Amino acid sequence: MVMKTYFILLLFALFVCEITSGQSLGTPNTPPAPIGPTITCQGGASSYSVLATPKCDVYDWLLSPAAAGTVSGNGAIPTAIVNWNTAYSGAATLSVRGWNADKNYGNYSPTLSITVNPSTSIVTNPLSKNVCEGNPVTFTVVATGLNLTYQWYKDGAAIVGAIASIYSISNVQLTDAARYTVIVTGLCFSKTSTDAVLVVNQNTEITLQPSNKTVCQGASISLSSSASGAGVISYQWRKGGVAIAGATSQTLTINNIPLSGAGNYTMDATSVCGTATSNVAIVTVNPLPLVSFSALASVCDNIPDFVLTQGVPSGGVYSGVGVTPPSTYSPYSATAGTHTLSYTYTDVNGCTNSAIQTHTVKTSPSKPTITAGGTTSLCIGQTVTLSTAASTSYAWSNGATTQSTTVNTS
């Protein structure tokens, strides 16, 4: 509506100038004060106009100070656009004068006082953060301008209640990882910050707990544990709270464990977000039973089978050449020679120990031949000498132990 009025007035002014052509135009009349916004924004653009003024062909606009901006529109149409300088804020004035074909300049109009408010500007953007789960984090924006308000966003969605220049999370969770921005709105425009990326690292957590172990002395054991966390995870096993040298993997293996290996074992897992300690794994080491196997006397290979009873404690199992478990021994099956026999005993804890013993089986002698030194048909009072082949020992039925023996009929 205003532009239409300006257009009609311009036509009227041109008409006045036309009907007076050929005559001296004289000095242009002084225009009234410009019309337009008296409050504007740094870096913006404002439109101004003035009522058409008699005896003017061109309108000459004056902005003061010149640093406030630039004016476009000096010409026959009584309007102007002021592009306000992005570096200027404060007071400014705008006036206009006319001149005509006779090159006569009129006086400047009364000034229009204008306040150029500073534009909203972000001086310091929020910084990206890399934190561990459970820690606090704070984002801060520094902005200039008038009547500033703030709204923070997480991955583009407005965060309810986050309307200050500082946004804090007191206990960061993995789900808080996102891109954060803030829109700062002032009297002059809105500005959006750059993204602040929040990286949330998982705290170190034990994902596999080691198990209790009960073993026998001399056995091998393995304890295993694992953890999750950010970055590289290092491991350290401990016994009774004391670090075990070289035990820096997820699995702890102890071969030929001694009785002193019994105790409480834990594993520490360490990452960039702290150290987590496993549950205690109790290792119990039971001693081996004390087992003995007393010596056996040598026997001949022709004696009957017999039961072995030399092992202590009783209740174990014998093994070896000629042995039928658990304890029957056959010298004949063993055959002549020296043999190693073993006695194995397992206690109530399942711990097993053994003892060994050597045993000699002799070849039984062949049946001896007896030679009589005379008739063997004797009368009362008569004797006869009986002899056998030479040997290492002798055992006559009458108790004699020599190669020969004398017998009678009594």
C-alpha positions as CSV (number, residue, x, y, z in Angstrom):
1,M,0.0,0.0,0.0
2,V,2.8,2.3,0.8
3,M,4.6,1.6,-2.5
4,K,1.5,2.4,-4.4
5,T,1.3,5.8,-2.7
6,Y,4.9,6.5,-3.5
7,F,4.2,5.6,-7.1
8,I,1.3,8.0,-7.3
9,L,3.3,10.8,-5.7
10,L,6.1,10.2,-8.1
11,L,3.8,10.5,-11.1
12,F,2.5,13.7,-9.6
13,A,6.0,15.0,-9.2
14,L,7.0,14.1,-12.7
15,F,3.8,15.7,-13.9
16,V,4.6,18.9,-12.1
17,C,8.1,18.9,-13.6
18,E,6.7,18.2,-17.1
19,I,4.2,21.1,-17.1
20,T,6.9,23.5,-16.0
21,S,9.4,22.3,-18.7
22,G,11.1,25.1,-20.4
23,Q,11.1,27.1,-17.2
24,S,13.8,27.3,-14.6
25,L,13.2,24.7,-12.0
26,G,14.9,26.6,-9.2
27,T,16.1,25.0,-6.0
28,P,14.3,21.7,-5.1
29,N,12.2,21.7,-2.1
30,T,13.5,20.2,1.1
31,P,12.1,16.6,1.6
32,P,10.4,15.6,4.8
33,A,12.2,13.1,7.1
34,P,12.6,9.6,5.7
35,I,10.1,6.9,6.6
36,G,11.3,3.5,7.7
37,P,12.5,1.3,10.6
38,T,14.1,3.2,13.5
39,I,15.4,0.0,15.1
40,T,17.3,-2.5,12.9
41,C,19.9,-5.2,13.0
42,Q,23.6,-5.2,12.3
43,G,24.3,-7.0,9.1
44,G,20.7,-6.8,7.9
45,A,18.9,-4.6,5.3
46,S,16.2,-2.0,5.8
47,S,14.0,-0.2,3.3
48,Y,13.4,3.6,3.6
49,S,11.3,6.1,1.6
50,V,10.4,9.7,1.4
51,L,7.4,11.6,0.1
52,A,7.8,12.8,-3.5
53,T,9.2,16.4,-3.3
54,P,8.6,19.2,-5.9
55,K,11.4,20.4,-8.1
56,C,13.4,17.3,-7.7
57,D,14.6,14.8,-10.3
58,V,16.9,12.7,-8.2
59,Y,17.0,11.9,-4.5
60,D,20.4,11.9,-2.8
61,W,20.5,9.9,0.5
62,L,23.0,10.5,3.3
63,L,23.8,7.8,6.0
64,S,25.8,8.9,9.0
65,P,28.2,7.6,10.0
66,A,29.3,6.2,6.7
67,A,30.7,3.1,8.5
68,A,27.1,2.1,9.5
69,G,26.4,0.7,6.0
70,T,25.8,1.4,2.4
71,V,22.8,3.0,0.7
72,S,21.4,1.9,-2.6
73,G,18.7,3.7,-4.4
74,N,20.0,7.2,-5.2
75,G,17.8,8.0,-8.2
76,A,14.5,9.3,-9.3
77,I,12.5,6.9,-7.1
78,P,12.2,8.2,-3.5
79,T,13.2,4.9,-1.9
80,A,16.4,3.5,-0.6
81,I,17.8,0.2,0.8
82,V,20.3,0.4,3.6
83,N,22.6,-2.6,3.9
84,W,23.9,-2.4,7.5
85,N,27.5,-3.2,8.0
86,T,28.2,-6.5,9.8
87,A,30.8,-4.7,11.9
88,Y,28.7,-1.8,13.0
89,S,26.2,-1.4,15.8
90,G,25.0,1.7,17.6
91,A,23.3,5.0,16.5
92,A,22.9,6.2,12.9
93,T,21.0,8.8,11.0
94,L,19.5,8.9,7.6
95,S,18.5,12.0,5.6
96,V,17.7,12.8,1.9
97,R,17.9,15.8,-0.4
98,G,16.8,16.4,-4.0
99,W,18.4,17.9,-7.1
100,N,17.1,18.6,-10.6
101,A,18.0,19.0,-14.2
102,D,19.3,22.5,-13.5
103,K,21.8,20.8,-11.2
104,N,20.4,22.6,-8.3
105,Y,20.7,20.9,-4.9
106,G,18.2,21.3,-2.2
107,N,18.7,21.0,1.5
108,Y,18.9,17.7,3.4
109,S,15.7,16.6,5.1
110,P,15.4,16.3,8.8
111,T,17.3,13.2,9.9
112,L,15.7,9.9,10.9
113,S,17.4,8.5,14.0
114,I,18.1,4.8,13.8
115,T,19.4,2.3,16.4
116,V,21.4,-0.5,14.9
117,N,21.4,-3.4,17.3
118,P,24.2,-6.0,17.3
119,S,23.5,-9.2,15.5
120,T,23.4,-12.5,17.4
121,S,26.9,-14.0,17.0
122,I,28.5,-17.2,18.4
123,V,31.9,-16.3,19.7
124,T,32.9,-19.7,21.0
125,N,31.3,-22.9,19.8
126,P,30.8,-25.9,22.2
127,L,33.7,-28.3,22.1
128,S,33.6,-32.0,21.4
129,K,34.2,-34.3,24.4
130,N,35.6,-37.7,25.0
131,V,34.6,-39.1,28.4
132,C,34.1,-42.3,30.3
133,E,30.7,-43.7,31.2
134,G,29.4,-42.3,34.5
135,N,31.5,-39.1,34.5
136,P,30.0,-35.5,34.1
137,V,30.3,-33.5,31.0
138,T,29.5,-29.8,30.2
139,F,29.0,-28.1,26.9
140,T,29.4,-24.3,26.8
141,V,28.6,-21.7,24.1
142,V,29.6,-18.1,24.2
143,A,27.5,-15.7,22.2
144,T,26.9,-12.0,21.8
145,G,23.8,-10.1,21.0
146,L,20.7,-8.7,22.7
147,N,17.9,-10.7,24.5
148,L,19.7,-14.0,23.9
149,T,17.9,-17.3,24.4
150,Y,19.3,-20.8,24.0
151,Q,18.0,-24.2,22.9
152,W,20.3,-27.3,22.9
153,Y,19.8,-30.2,20.5
154,K,20.9,-33.8,20.6
155,D,21.2,-35.3,17.1
156,G,18.8,-32.6,15.8
157,A,16.1,-33.1,18.5
158,A,15.5,-30.4,21.1
159,I,16.5,-31.3,24.6
160,V,13.7,-30.4,27.0
161,G,14.8,-27.8,29.6
162,A,18.2,-27.2,28.0
163,I,17.8,-23.5,27.5
164,A,20.9,-21.9,29.0
165,S,24.3,-21.2,27.6
166,I,25.7,-24.2,29.4
167,Y,24.4,-27.7,29.1
168,S,25.6,-30.4,31.5
169,I,25.1,-34.1,32.0
170,S,26.0,-35.2,35.5
171,N,26.2,-38.9,34.9
172,V,27.0,-39.7,31.3
173,Q,25.6,-43.0,29.9
174,L,26.5,-44.8,26.6
175,T,23.1,-43.6,25.2
176,D,24.3,-40.0,25.6
177,A,26.8,-40.3,22.8
178,A,25.6,-38.0,20.0
179,R,26.1,-34.7,18.2
180,Y,25.1,-31.7,20.3
181,T,24.3,-28.2,18.9
182,V,22.7,-25.1,20.3
183,I,20.7,-22.4,18.6
184,V,21.2,-19.0,20.0
185,T,18.3,-16.6,19.3
186,G,18.6,-12.9,20.0
187,L,16.8,-9.6,19.1
188,C,18.7,-9.8,15.8
189,F,18.6,-13.2,14.1
190,S,19.5,-16.7,15.3
191,K,22.7,-18.6,15.1
192,T,23.4,-22.3,15.2
193,S,26.6,-23.6,16.7
194,T,28.9,-26.2,15.1
195,D,28.5,-29.8,16.2
196,A,30.0,-30.9,19.5
197,V,30.5,-34.6,19.3
198,L,30.2,-36.5,22.6
199,V,32.1,-39.8,22.6
200,V,31.2,-42.0,25.6
201,N,33.7,-44.8,26.4
202,Q,32.4,-47.9,28.1
203,N,33.8,-48.5,31.6
204,T,35.9,-51.5,32.1
205,E,33.6,-54.5,33.1
206,I,34.3,-58.1,33.9
207,T,32.3,-60.2,31.5
208,L,33.5,-63.7,32.6
209,Q,34.3,-64.4,36.2
210,P,36.9,-67.1,37.2
211,S,35.7,-70.2,38.8
212,N,36.8,-71.9,42.1
213,K,39.1,-74.9,41.6
214,T,39.9,-77.9,43.7
215,V,42.8,-80.0,42.5
216,C,45.4,-82.4,43.8
217,Q,49.0,-81.5,44.4
218,G,51.0,-81.7,41.2
219,A,48.0,-81.2,38.9
220,S,47.6,-78.4,36.4
221,I,44.9,-75.7,36.6
222,S,43.7,-72.9,34.4
223,L,41.7,-69.9,35.6
224,S,40.0,-67.7,32.9
225,S,38.4,-64.3,33.0
226,S,37.6,-61.7,30.4
227,A,36.5,-58.1,30.3
228,S,35.0,-55.4,28.0
229,G,35.9,-51.8,27.8
230,A,37.2,-49.0,25.6
231,G,40.5,-49.4,23.6
232,V,43.1,-52.0,24.5
233,I,42.5,-54.0,27.7
234,S,45.4,-55.2,29.8
235,Y,45.2,-58.0,32.4
236,Q,47.0,-58.8,35.6
237,W,46.4,-61.9,37.8
238,R,46.9,-61.7,41.6
239,K,47.1,-64.2,44.4
240,G,46.1,-62.8,47.7
241,G,46.2,-59.3,46.2
242,V,49.9,-59.7,45.1
243,A,50.6,-59.4,41.4
244,I,51.8,-62.7,39.8
245,A,54.8,-62.0,37.6
246,G,54.1,-62.7,33.9
247,A,50.4,-63.5,34.5
248,T,49.1,-60.9,32.1
249,S,46.7,-62.7,29.8
250,Q,43.0,-63.7,30.2
251,T,44.0,-67.2,31.3
252,L,46.2,-68.1,34.1
253,T,47.8,-71.6,33.9
254,I,49.7,-73.3,36.7
255,N,51.4,-76.6,36.0
256,N,52.5,-79.1,38.7
257,I,50.8,-77.0,41.3
258,P,52.4,-77.2,44.8
259,L,50.5,-77.2,48.1
260,S,51.5,-73.5,48.4
261,G,49.5,-72.8,45.2
262,A,46.3,-72.8,47.2
263,G,44.8,-69.3,47.8
264,N,42.6,-66.6,46.5
265,Y,43.1,-65.5,42.9
266,T,41.7,-62.4,41.2
267,M,42.2,-60.7,37.8
268,D,42.5,-57.0,37.2
269,A,41.4,-55.7,33.8
270,T,42.4,-52.2,32.9
271,S,41.4,-49.9,29.9
272,V,41.2,-46.2,29.3
273,C,38.1,-46.1,31.6
274,G,39.6,-47.6,34.7
275,T,40.3,-51.0,36.3
276,A,37.8,-53.7,37.1
277,T,38.6,-56.6,39.4
278,S,37.1,-60.0,39.0
279,N,35.4,-62.0,41.8
280,V,37.8,-64.1,44.0
281,A,38.5,-67.6,42.6
282,I,39.4,-69.9,45.5
283,V,42.0,-72.6,44.6
284,T,42.2,-75.5,46.9
285,V,45.2,-77.9,46.6
286,N,44.7,-81.3,48.3
287,P,47.9,-83.2,49.3
288,L,48.7,-86.6,47.7
289,P,48.1,-89.6,50.0
290,L,51.2,-91.2,51.5
291,V,51.5,-94.7,49.9
292,S,54.0,-97.4,50.6
293,F,54.6,-100.9,49.2
294,S,56.7,-103.2,51.4
295,A,59.1,-105.8,49.9
296,L,58.0,-109.3,48.9
297,A,60.2,-112.4,49.4
298,S,61.4,-114.2,46.3
299,V,59.2,-117.1,45.3
300,C,59.4,-119.9,42.8
301,D,57.3,-119.9,39.7
302,N,55.5,-123.0,40.7
303,I,53.8,-121.7,43.8
304,P,50.0,-121.0,43.7
305,D,48.6,-117.6,43.1
306,F,48.3,-115.4,46.2
307,V,46.8,-112.0,47.2
308,L,49.1,-109.0,47.6
309,T,48.7,-107.2,50.9
310,Q,51.9,-105.2,51.1
311,G,50.4,-101.8,50.0
312,V,49.5,-99.1,52.6
313,P,46.8,-97.7,53.0
314,S,44.7,-100.7,52.1
315,G,42.1,-100.5,49.4
316,G,44.4,-99.7,46.5
317,V,45.0,-101.5,43.2
318,Y,48.1,-103.5,42.3
319,S,49.5,-103.7,38.7
320,G,52.4,-105.3,36.9
321,V,53.4,-108.5,35.2
322,G,51.5,-111.5,36.6
323,V,49.0,-109.2,38.6
324,T,45.3,-109.5,38.1
325,P,43.7,-106.3,39.6
326,P,43.0,-105.5,42.2
327,S,45.5,-107.7,44.0
328,T,45.9,-111.3,42.8
329,Y,49.5,-112.3,41.9
330,S,50.5,-115.3,39.8
331,P,54.3,-116.0,39.9
332,Y,53.7,-118.7,37.3
333,S,52.2,-116.0,34.9
334,A,54.9,-113.6,35.8
335,T,57.6,-116.2,34.9
336,A,61.0,-116.3,36.3
337,G,62.8,-112.9,36.6
338,T,62.8,-109.6,38.4
339,H,59.6,-107.6,37.9
340,T,58.3,-104.2,38.9
341,L,55.0,-104.2,40.7
342,S,53.0,-101.0,41.4
343,Y,50.5,-100.2,44.1
344,T,48.1,-97.2,43.4
345,Y,45.8,-95.7,46.0
346,T,43.2,-92.9,45.6
347,D,41.9,-91.1,48.7
348,V,38.5,-89.5,49.4
349,N,39.6,-86.3,47.7
350,G,40.3,-88.1,44.4
351,C,44.0,-87.7,44.8
352,T,46.1,-90.6,43.7
353,N,49.6,-91.7,44.6
354,S,51.7,-94.9,43.9
355,A,54.5,-96.9,45.2
356,I,56.6,-99.5,43.4
357,Q,58.4,-102.6,44.5
358,T,60.6,-105.1,42.6
359,H,60.0,-108.8,43.1
360,T,62.0,-111.9,42.0
361,V,60.4,-115.1,40.7
362,K,62.8,-118.0,40.6
363,T,62.7,-121.0,38.3
364,S,61.6,-124.0,40.3
365,P,64.1,-126.9,40.2
366,S,63.3,-130.0,38.2
367,K,62.2,-133.2,40.2
368,P,65.4,-134.7,41.7
369,T,66.6,-138.3,40.9
370,I,67.4,-140.4,43.9
371,T,70.0,-143.1,43.7
372,A,70.2,-145.8,46.4
373,G,73.6,-147.0,47.5
374,G,72.2,-150.6,47.9
375,T,69.0,-152.5,48.1
376,T,66.0,-150.6,49.1
377,S,64.3,-153.8,50.4
378,L,65.6,-153.7,54.0
379,C,65.2,-155.9,57.0
380,I,64.8,-154.5,60.4
381,G,67.9,-152.8,61.5
382,Q,69.3,-152.5,58.0
383,T,70.2,-149.0,56.3
384,V,70.7,-147.6,52.9
385,T,72.3,-144.4,51.6
386,L,70.3,-142.3,49.2
387,S,71.9,-139.7,47.0
388,T,70.8,-137.1,44.5
389,A,72.6,-135.0,41.9
390,A,74.6,-132.0,43.1
391,S,72.4,-128.8,43.7
392,T,72.6,-125.6,45.6
393,S,70.3,-126.8,48.4
394,Y,68.7,-130.0,49.6
395,A,65.5,-130.8,51.5
396,W,65.0,-134.6,52.3
397,S,61.7,-135.7,53.7
398,N,63.5,-136.9,56.8
399,G,64.8,-133.4,57.4
400,A,68.3,-133.9,56.0
401,T,69.7,-131.0,54.0
402,T,72.8,-132.7,52.5
403,Q,73.3,-134.3,49.1
404,S,73.1,-137.8,50.6
405,T,71.1,-139.2,53.5
406,T,71.1,-142.6,55.3
407,V,67.7,-144.1,56.0
408,N,66.6,-147.3,57.9
409,T,63.4,-149.2,58.5
410,S,62.8,-147.9,62.0
